[in-house]
Amino acid sequence: MNLEKIGGIIIILILILSIGLTVYSTTLNPTTTDNSSNKSVTNITLTENQLIDELSKNDTPTNISVVNLNIKQKTGSIDIKFADSDNIYNIKSKNDANTKTDVTYTSNPDGSLDVNVNSKDAENEIILSNKYTYNINGQIVSGAVITNSTANSKINSMNFNNTLGAYVFDLNGGSINNVNVDLTLGGISIEGTPSGETTMTSTVTIGGVELDLNKDVANINSHIELGGSNIKNNPSNTEYITYTSPNYDSSNDKFNLNNDIKIGGLNME
């Protein structure tokens, strides 16, 4: 069996894996999971007025514009959305009866706010406000992460570390500057419409990356140690892959993917 056939088989296997993990992440979406008797549901909200009142008591600057959202979770799902709201966050958390999601926040001298979300086994739907700029950091052992930006959302950075799971990044015309994903086993799906220039760096030990943008404005630099790629129906088993969309240089919207895969594949529609 020649290398081209081996590369093609690996691509097919990785695409199946990516599709399976995407279905897995959708199944864990907290908005679609049925309530059960052994689950407790809580809503945790921090409004702009609540924060200002609290900071005023401590003579702390109240002009918060940047929020650092730090998520630690062992298993489950995280569904991040954005809305035109005065709430800095609204978290709907579904936990086992004997566990809960803890949310704390602290202000910093530079005028930013740290929000810490800690869960054991949970389905967390997190709605953030378009009024603030967010830095989002996540550490998950096993689970799925879905991010849905909007045309008015502002994300400076997203950093995720996951052992087993799936990521779905739906760009939706939102502003995202930098994304970093370190995934041991699983799949990453990037879809939708980029706005401005987004740079994603991903490291996958075993798994796949799927890129399906509404605009052909990608610049890809990928290293696949064992596997293959399929870019615009052009399969390849080349270890180092570079691709620049014809519209990349002339467009104000750009998506840069710097990708390293040990065993797996890359697919771009």
Stockholm file with secondary structure:
# STOCKHOLM 1.0

chainA/1-269         MNLEKIGGIIIILILILSIGLTVYSTTLNPTTTDNSSNKSVTNITLTENQLIDELSKNDTPTNISVVNLNIKQKTGSIDIKFADSDNIYNIKSKNDANTKTDVTYTSNPDGSLDVNVNSKDAENEIILSNKYTYNINGQIVSGAVITNSTANSKINSMNFNNTLGAYVFDLNGGSINNVNVDLTLGGISIEGTPSGETTMTSTVTIGGVELDLNKDVANINSHIELGGSNIKNNPSNTEYITYTSPNYDSSNDKFNLNNDIKIGGLNME
#=GR chainA/1-269 SS CCHHHHHHHHHHHHHHHHHHHHHHHHHTCTTTSCCCTTEEEEEEEEEHHHHHHHHHHTTCCCCCCEEEEEEEEEEEEEEEEEESCSEEEEEEEEEETTCCCEEEEEECTTSEEEEEEEEEEEEEEEEEETTSEEEEEEEEEEEEEEEECCTTCEEEEEEEEEEEEEEEEECTTCEEEEEEEEEEEEEEEEEECCBSEEEEEEEEEEEEEEEEESSCCEEEEEEEEEEEEEESSCEECCSEEEEECTTTTTCSCEEEEEEEEEEEEEEEC
#=GC SS_cons         CCHHHHHHHHHHHHHHHHHHHHHHHHHTCTTTSCCCTTEEEEEEEEEHHHHHHHHHHTTCCCCCCEEEEEEEEEEEEEEEEEESCSEEEEEEEEEETTCCCEEEEEECTTSEEEEEEEEEEEEEEEEEETTSEEEEEEEEEEEEEEEECCTTCEEEEEEEEEEEEEEEEECTTCEEEEEEEEEEEEEEEEEECCBSEEEEEEEEEEEEEEEEESSCCEEEEEEEEEEEEEESSCEECCSEEEEECTTTTTCSCEEEEEEEEEEEEEEEC
//
